[in-house]
Amino acid sequence: MSSPDPIDPASAPPMDSALPSAVLATILSRLDVRSLLLAASACRCLRSCASSALSFLPAFHLLEVALTHDLLRPLLPRNPSLRSLRLDCEKLEDAAVDCLARPGLHELTLLNCNNISGRLLRELSATCRDLRVLSLNSLGERRGLAMRFSDLQALLNGCSNLESLSLALDFSKFDDPNFSHVWSSASEGLLSLEIGYIPLSMLLDLLTVAIEAQQCMDYIKAPVFFPSLQKLCLSVDFITDQLIGSISTALPSLTHLDLQDAPIMEPESATDLTNAGLQQINPKGKLKHISLIRSQEFLFTSFRRVNDLGILLMSKKCSKLESICLGGFSRVTDTGFRAIIHSCSGLHKLKVSNGSRLTDLVFHDIVATSLCLTHVSLRWCNLLTDVGIERLSFNKDLNVLDLRDCKSLGDEAVRALSCLPRLHVLLLDGIDITNEALKYLGAGACPLTSLSLRGCYKLTNDCIPLLFAGSVKESLHVLDLSRIPSITDDGVMLIAQSRTPLTELRLRENQKIGDATVMALASMQFDGGTYGSTLQLLDLYDCCGITPLAMRWFKKPYFPRLRWLGLTGSLNRIMVDALVRSRPFLHMSCTGDELGTSYWDASADWYRHDDDDSEELEAWQLDGEPVSDAETATEE
């Protein structure tokens, strides 16, 4: 029997006749933004249906791409079903406020709101009465933008159903005699409050007013402050005993306390944290997460008035802790840290930074405890050696491990870690390892997805094939080989030949990386895909061998999914500007800024990596033509 004739594409029925429009609309209404954009780029019929589906989409999440107002407006038509909106607002200004403040929203998350003024807060109070979750980052940071106390007052009065409020901005802009009292109008259902920075005096005044209101409730009707608050995260001038005591009294329902300070001068005894202050933490025994960090951003200092006694007193009241972060406790020794490990049987996350007296003895008998640690960070703990890490590796459930700048660690520590069956993220910046350590990882059982080796100066190109000899080749997505003098173009060629599907590659400040690296990465193909198809972030800042000739390799079809690119600012400015015009959704940095969102950990976010949605958006939304080869040649 003869085989059937192949179907002629020209004679295939159009999509709208093959499927009724109602069926198409029902299918597309169940897709997320990324899937909608992908479908819209397939044909005109699906594009039309996807445009209609945007009018019924319950959630619009697009954090990996910063859109202009002109590009965003058609993607956010009138939509009574929209409940959740998450955007990067780097390219938006006040003109887009009406587009962002939508009736019916329950969640609004906006990053990089530098060019948007306090008007947004007023519009939200008038329009988004049902808002439950609000997170705003860097609002009004551009010089000259208005940010008034009345904006905050309007928000707290208007959005009376808020359950989570995160305002990562400087609250000194809201300094007003009525600042403390206005919080009595905040939602009684507020569970989480995060503040970027608030002067200590403003915070203490607010807590004092809240305590006085509590004391008056027994005999007069007084305003209620934060009756349901469970999570408090903020940054202040100094963490003091008075602050700890006020928080413990005013907010008895807290389960999550995250405090950070960054002194610009050495604290005096009255304005510092002492053992007595730690004793006041968690009087009700409800805390499950504690983070106390002294940043050294402005001054090399620490909590000099806290020692082992303070930690012992705190640990007795914190036996239910699941996560603890301690930064800058320079006088605390193994005795204090062991008290935490042995007192908190449910501890899953342990973070210690600048633990100058932490040694291997902390983990000496950890196998005798019931601990099940999944996230551990021990940064700048220079007395910790391979022996301590071997003991720590008895925790087979370790998922994230940060050992950056632990100068006394070596190959044997990595050998012990290579047997961990659930280790996904490993940060080894600046430790004293050789190629042998990468051999252990390559032959080990770790399903690593992220590996940072920044500043491991003894590594050479030979470590690349050793690392990718085993299963790591299939699982690894994020790799940092920055500041390693012996890594050259030949090493990057070995990465390309391994066909490892990396999404992020950092090679910054490597003097021997040049144009050949760009060509090798641009030519990578996976499973018949387009060139360089998996890389979303590439950091080549201060790689002296990169010349303007490499710029042509960043044009399409090469690196189609690239969204973050770091280069040296001294490259040809005209060519850089041409690349920005041809790829408007590419975040480019020529000043040495760290790229992306998944590398640097924060106190609340140990590790995060979001899927990329921008390739489909660019295919559908971008109307302009890319810069042609001829135009680029003319500019060269």
Sequence and secondary structure as in RCSB ss.txt:
>XXXX:A:sequence
MSSPDPIDPASAPPMDSALPSAVLATILSRLDVRSLLLAASACRCLRSCASSALSFLPAFHLLEVALTHDLLRPL
LPRNPSLRSLRLDCEKLEDAAVDCLARPGLHELTLLNCNNISGRLLRELSATCRDLRVLSLNSLGERRGLAMRFS
DLQALLNGCSNLESLSLALDFSKFDDPNFSHVWSSASEGLLSLEIGYIPLSMLLDLLTVAIEAQQCMDYIKAPVF
FPSLQKLCLSVDFITDQLIGSISTALPSLTHLDLQDAPIMEPESATDLTNAGLQQINPKGKLKHISLIRSQEFLF
TSFRRVNDLGILLMSKKCSKLESICLGGFSRVTDTGFRAIIHSCSGLHKLKVSNGSRLTDLVFHDIVATSLCLTH
VSLRWCNLLTDVGIERLSFNKDLNVLDLRDCKSLGDEAVRALSCLPRLHVLLLDGIDITNEALKYLGAGACPLTS
LSLRGCYKLTNDCIPLLFAGSVKESLHVLDLSRIPSITDDGVMLIAQSRTPLTELRLRENQKIGDATVMALASMQ
FDGGTYGSTLQLLDLYDCCGITPLAMRWFKKPYFPRLRWLGLTGSLNRIMVDALVRSRPFLHMSCTGDELGTSYW
DASADWYRHDDDDSEELEAWQLDGEPVSDAETATEE
>XXXX:A:secstr
        GGGS  HHHHS HHHHHHHHTTS HHHHHHHHTT HHHHHHHHHHTTT SEEEEEEEE  HHHHGGG
S   TT  EEEEE TT  GGGHHHHS TT SEEEEE  TT  THHHHHHHHH TT  EEEEESTT STT    HH
HHHHHHHH TT SEEEEEEEGGGG  TTHHHHGGGS TT  EEEEEE  HHHHHHHHHHHHHHHHHTTTS     
 TT  EEEEEES   HHHHHHHHHH TT SEEEEEE  SS   GGGS  HHHHHTS TTS   EEEEEE  SSS 
   TT  HHHHHHHHHH TT SEEEEE  TT  HHHHHHHHHH TT  EEEEES TT  GGGGTTGGGS     E
EEEET TT  HHHHHHHTT TT  EEE TT TT  HHHHHHHTT TT  EEE TT    HHHHHHHHHS    SE
EE TT TT  TTHHHHHTTSTHHHH  EEE TT TT  HHHHHHHHHHT   SEEE TT TT BHHHHHHHHT  
STT  TTTT  EEE TT TB  GGGGGGGSTTSSTT  EEE  TTS HHHHHHHHHH TT EEESS    SSSSS
  SS S       HHHHHHHH  S    HHHHHHH 
